[in-house]
């Protein structure tokens, strides 16, 4: 009789996670101010920024350039005038 081996899947079993929004979803993006928080490599973010601005001309995009490894926080005034944020980290 051959031996039977049991092993656990190293990926594991993750329980479902309930998601909850931090703010209500915007009804439209037209005329809204969306902040791009740029972190990581320029070879990804520069084309993404150009593409978003070209594809969505009715959105006011703001960007804090610097391409740092950490997102630059919005100032208190920017928080009052920004409708949404796109945050991405890429390396």
N, C-alpha and C positions, 0 to 999 in steps of 0.2 A: 504494500500500500504506500503510495506517494504521500509525502508530507504536505500539509496544507498550511500556507502562510497567510496571515491577515495583516494588512497594513492600513494606516490612515492616509487619506488623501492629503498631501501637504498644503493644498489650497485651502482646505477647511470648508466649513459650511457657515456662511455669513447669514445672520438673521436679517430680514428685511428692515430697512430704515425708513422711518416716517420723515418725509420732507415737509418743511414749512417755510414759506416765503418770508423774507425780511420786510418786504413792502408789497403793496398790491401791484399786480401786473399793469403796465401802462396800456391804455386803450388804443393808442396810436403812437408812432414814433415821429410823425411829421411835426416839425417845429420844436421838437424836444431837444434838450441839451444832454448829450451822452459823453461821459468822460472815459477816455481810454487810458487805463493805468498800464503803462508799458514797463515790463520787467523782462530781463533776459536778452537774448541775442537779437541784434538788429536785422539779421537776414530773414527773420520770420516777421517781426513786428512792422518793419517799414513797408513791405508789400501789403500786409494786412491793413494797415492804416490807410494806404492809398486805395485799396479795393473797397473798404467800407465807405470812404468819402466819395468814391466814384459811384458806387451802387446805391447810396442813400444820400442824395444831394439835399434833401429837405430836412436833414438832421444837422444840428449844430454840434460838431465834435470838438471837445477840448482835450488837450494832451499835455502832460508834463513830461517833456523830453528829458533824457538823461540815461535811459536804458540801464538802470541800476538793478542789482539783484533783489532789492526789496521795493514793494510798491510805495510811492510817495503819497502820504495821506493828503486828502483834500483839506483845504483851509475851511474855517467856519463859513466864510462868505461863499466859497465854492459849493459847500453842502447845501446852501440855501437856493442856489441857482442851477444845480445839476439834477436832472430827472432820472438818470440811470448811470451805471458804471459797467464797463467791460473790463474785467481784470483777468489777466492771463500771465502765467509764468512759463517760460520756455527756456530750455538749455540745450 
